């Protein structure tokens, strides 16, 4: 199910008002395609009950790299977020899809810049200066990966074996589709959307054909009762049942559909994304502590409610019903920690 929804304000050095950032909807004179009124769409989403809580104002320490946001001929109609001064360090790739499946490269600028500052090369759809008519698809995200893998540059050394993808709202649905069919993807973050791993005719049934070859460890993100997106419960449970040994986690904070993408530097949502990417793509034990460790985990301390399957310390069952230990980066048993299991239906 494609959920056409998303945005509130863009966070730059100082928070700008919607009226300064977003224009009104209009028809593009060149193609006749409708350009949405992003500010109006943003205003239609209610905040969550936790939106004004102090814990949301505590920021993740900024990454070590400055970030250049620009276009490049190698990435047509896209915006790239390039961490600077990375030297010979190999940098993972992160292909992002916007809410509304929309083409505007700076739509999530503060959020994506924060992720890139922690050592990720991010690609977003659309020009950084103009809203472009038309919409993206999972093919667009796959093409972004292609462009990154084919890019011949001396500016940055990419780690082409470590590819993460993510998307918000409609972009989350695209991300789920990409992860289900592109084996190059090493992890996916599906936020405030999707609901496309099954059919609702006569009750929800998992699509076994779609998930048969799904191999990407996945983090599902939701904004609680006021989110308005399709529930992620079914998708999470389908992946858990059909791929029981695949790392699969679900994180909820009651901020509504827009989460904190447009707060300063992406807020607690950017913090969650960075820790997941560091954990899965870089094998960071510090980042692993954000998701592992029960009541002492970083996520629990920061206000997230979550459930996980097949992370380090989780007990999972194989096809014979035998218990096995969850996902590990090759750490010894002494490093494996229990996982906090808290789940509230919404």
C-alpha positions in Angstrom: 0.0 0.0 0.0 1.5 3.3 -1.0 0.9 6.0 1.6 1.2 9.4 0.0 2.3 11.4 3.0 5.2 13.1 4.8 6.8 16.4 5.7 6.7 19.3 8.1 9.7 21.6 8.1 13.3 21.4 7.0 16.0 21.8 9.6 19.0 23.7 8.6 21.4 25.7 10.8 18.3 27.3 12.2 14.7 26.1 11.9 12.8 27.7 9.1 9.1 28.2 8.9 7.0 26.2 6.5 6.1 29.3 4.6 9.8 30.0 3.9 10.7 26.4 2.9 7.7 25.2 1.0 5.7 26.9 -1.8 2.1 26.2 -2.7 1.1 23.4 -5.0 1.2 24.2 -8.7 1.2 22.8 -12.2 4.6 22.5 -13.8 4.4 24.4 -17.1 6.8 22.1 -18.9 5.2 18.8 -18.2 1.8 19.7 -16.7 2.7 17.5 -13.6 1.3 18.6 -10.3 3.8 19.8 -7.7 2.4 19.1 -4.2 1.9 21.8 -1.6 4.4 20.2 0.9 3.6 22.7 3.6 -0.1 22.0 3.4 0.5 18.2 3.4 2.8 18.6 6.5 0.2 20.6 8.4 -2.3 17.8 8.0 -0.4 15.4 10.3 -1.0 15.5 14.0 1.9 15.3 16.5 2.2 12.4 18.8 1.8 12.4 22.6 5.5 12.4 23.1 6.3 15.2 20.6 7.0 17.8 23.3 8.9 15.5 25.7 12.3 16.7 26.8 14.1 13.4 25.7 13.4 14.3 22.1 15.5 17.4 22.4 18.7 15.6 23.4 20.8 15.3 20.3 23.2 12.6 19.0 26.8 13.8 19.0 27.6 15.1 15.6 29.6 12.9 13.3 33.3 13.5 12.7 32.9 14.6 9.1 31.7 17.8 7.5 29.3 17.1 4.7 29.0 18.6 1.2 25.5 18.6 -0.3 25.6 18.8 -4.1 24.7 17.5 -7.5 26.9 15.4 -9.7 26.6 14.4 -13.4 27.1 10.8 -12.3 23.8 11.0 -10.3 21.1 12.4 -12.6 18.3 14.3 -10.9 19.7 13.4 -7.5 21.4 15.0 -4.6 24.4 13.5 -2.9 25.6 14.0 0.6 29.4 13.5 0.7 31.3 13.3 3.9 34.6 15.2 3.6 38.1 14.3 4.7 37.5 10.5 4.9 40.9 9.8 3.4 41.4 6.1 2.7 38.6 5.0 4.9 35.9 3.0 3.0 32.5 4.6 3.3 29.2 2.7 3.1 26.4 3.7 0.7 23.0 4.8 1.9 20.2 5.2 -0.8 17.3 7.2 0.5 13.7 7.6 -0.8 11.6 10.6 0.2 8.1 10.7 1.6 5.4 11.1 -1.1 7.9 9.3 -3.3 8.9 12.8 -4.2 11.9 14.3 -6.0 13.5 17.1 -3.9 17.0 16.4 -2.8 17.1 18.7 0.3 13.7 17.6 1.6 15.3 15.7 4.5 18.5 17.8 4.4 19.3 18.0 8.1 18.4 14.4 8.7 20.6 13.1 5.8 23.4 15.4 6.5 23.5 14.0 10.1 23.7 10.5 8.8 26.4 11.4 6.3 28.5 13.1 9.0 28.9 9.7 10.6 30.6 8.3 7.6 27.9 7.4 5.0 27.6 8.5 1.4 23.9 9.3 1.0 21.9 9.6 -2.2 18.5 11.3 -2.3 16.0 11.8 -5.2 15.7 15.1 -6.9 17.6 18.3 -7.4 18.7 20.1 -4.1 17.3 23.4 -5.2 14.1 22.6 -7.0 11.0 20.5 -6.4 10.7 18.2 -9.4 7.3 17.0 -10.8 6.7 13.3 -10.9 7.3 10.5 -8.5 9.9 7.9 -7.8 9.6 4.1 -7.5 11.8 1.3 -6.2 13.5 1.3 -9.6 14.6 4.8 -8.8 16.3 3.6 -5.6 17.9 0.7 -7.4 19.3 3.1 -10.0 20.7 5.3 -7.2 22.7 2.2 -6.0 23.8 1.5 -9.5 25.1 5.1 -9.9 27.0 4.9 -6.7 28.6 1.6 -7.6 29.6 2.9 -11.1 30.9 6.3 -9.8 34.5 6.9 -10.7 35.7 9.5 -8.2 38.8 10.4 -6.1 36.8 12.5 -3.7 35.7 9.5 -1.5 36.5 5.8 -1.3 33.2 4.0 -1.3 32.7 0.6 0.3 30.7 -1.0 -2.5 30.0 -4.1 -0.4 28.1 -2.3 2.3 24.9 -0.8 1.0 22.0 0.4 3.2 18.7 1.7 2.0 15.9 3.7 3.8 12.7 5.6 3.1 9.9 7.5 4.8 6.2 6.9 4.2 5.7 6.3 0.5 9.5 6.0 0.3 9.3 3.2 2.9 7.2 1.2 0.6 9.7 1.6 -2.2 12.5 0.6 0.3 10.6 -2.6 1.2 10.2 -3.5 -2.5 13.9 -2.8 -3.2 15.1 -4.9 -0.2 12.9 -7.8 -1.4 14.5 -7.9 -4.8 18.0 -6.4 -4.7 20.5 -8.8 -3.2 23.2 -6.1 -3.0 21.3 -4.5 -0.1 22.8 -5.3 3.2 20.3 -3.6 5.4 17.0 -1.7 5.1 15.3 0.9 7.3 11.6 1.0 6.6 10.0 4.0 8.3 6.3 5.0 8.7 5.1 3.0 5.7 5.2 -0.2 3.7 2.4 -2.8 4.6 3.1 -4.6 1.4 4.4 -8.0 2.4 1.0 -9.6 2.1 -2.6 -9.4 1.1 -5.6 -8.2 3.1 -8.3 -10.0 1.1 -10.1 -12.1 3.7 -7.5 -11.2 6.4 -3.8 -10.5 6.2 -1.7 -13.2 4.6 2.0 -13.1 4.1 3.3 -13.1 0.6 5.7 -16.0 0.7 6.9 -15.5 -2.9 8.0 -11.9 -2.1 9.8 -12.8 1.0 11.4 -16.0 -0.1 14.7 -14.4 -1.1 14.6 -11.5 1.3 18.0 -11.2 2.9 18.4 -7.7 4.3 18.4 -7.2 8.1 15.6 -4.7 8.6 14.6 -2.1 11.1 10.9 -1.0 11.1 10.2 2.5 12.5 6.8 3.9 13.5 5.4 7.1 15.1 2.7 5.5 17.3 -1.1 5.9 17.3 -1.1 9.2 15.4 1.3 8.0 12.7 -1.5 7.5 10.1 0.7 5.2 8.0 -0.2 1.6 7.4 0.6 -0.5 10.5 4.0 -2.2 10.3 3.0 -5.0 12.6 2.0 -7.4 9.8 5.1 -6.7 7.7 7.4 -7.2 10.7 5.6 -10.5 11.7 5.7 -11.8 8.1 9.4 -11.3 7.9 9.9 -12.8 11.3 7.9 -15.9 10.4 9.2 -16.5 6.9 12.8 -15.5 7.7 13.2 -16.4 11.4 17.0 -16.1 11.4 17.1 -12.7 9.7 17.7 -9.7 12.1 14.5 -7.8 12.2 13.6 -5.1 14.7 10.8 -2.7 15.3 11.1 0.6 17.0 8.2 2.9 18.1 8.2 6.4 19.6 5.0 8.4 19.8 5.8 11.4 17.7 3.4 10.9 14.8 4.0 10.3 11.1 6.7 12.9 10.7 8.8 11.6 13.6 11.7 14.0 14.1 13.1 14.1 10.5 12.6 17.8 10.4 13.8 18.7 13.8 17.4 20.0 14.2 19.8 17.4 12.7 17.0 14.9 12.4 16.6 14.4 16.1 16.1 11.1 17.7 15.1 9.5 14.4 18.6 10.2 12.9 20.1 8.8 16.1 18.2 5.6 15.6 19.2 5.3 11.9 22.9 6.0 12.6 23.1 3.4 15.3 21.3 0.8 13.2 23.6 1.4 10.2 26.7 1.4 12.5 25.6 -1.8 14.1 24.7 -3.7 10.9 27.1 -2.3 8.3 30.1 -1.4 10.4 29.8 -4.0 13.2 30.1 -1.3 15.9 29.8 -2.8 19.4 29.0 0.7 20.8 26.1 0.9 18.3 25.0 -2.6 19.2 24.4 -1.5 22.7 21.7 0.9 21.4 19.6 -2.2 20.5 20.9 -4.8 23.0 21.1 -5.0 26.7 17.5 -5.1 27.9 16.5 -2.2 30.2 20.1 -0.8 30.0 20.0 -0.5 26.2 20.5 2.9 24.6 17.1 2.7 22.9 15.2 2.0 26.1 17.0 4.8 27.8 16.1 7.2 25.0 12.4 6.4 25.0 12.0 3.9 22.2 9.6 0.9 22.5 10.8 -2.0 20.4 10.7 -5.7 19.6 13.4 -7.7 17.9 14.0 -11.1 16.3 17.3 -12.8 15.6 19.5 -10.0 16.9 22.5 -11.0 19.1 21.2 -12.8 22.2 17.7 -13.5 20.7 16.6 -17.1 20.7 15.2 -18.1 17.3 13.8 -21.3 16.0 15.0 -23.0 12.8 12.7 -25.0 10.5 13.0 -28.1 12.8 11.9 -26.1 15.8 15.4 -26.1 17.4 16.6 -23.0 19.1 19.5 -21.1 17.7 21.2 -17.9 18.6 20.6 -14.7 16.6 22.6 -12.5 14.3 26.2 -11.9 15.2 29.1 -10.0 13.7 31.5 -12.8 14.8 31.8 -11.6 18.4 32.4 -14.3 21.1 29.5 -15.5 23.2 30.7 -13.3 26.0 29.7 -10.3 23.9 26.1 -11.4 23.3 23.5 -9.6 25.3 19.8 -10.2 26.0 17.3 -8.1 24.0 14.6 -6.1 25.6 11.2 -7.2 24.3 8.5 -4.5 24.6 5.7 -4.3 22.2 2.6 -2.1 22.2 0.0 -2.5 19.6 -1.2 0.6 17.8 
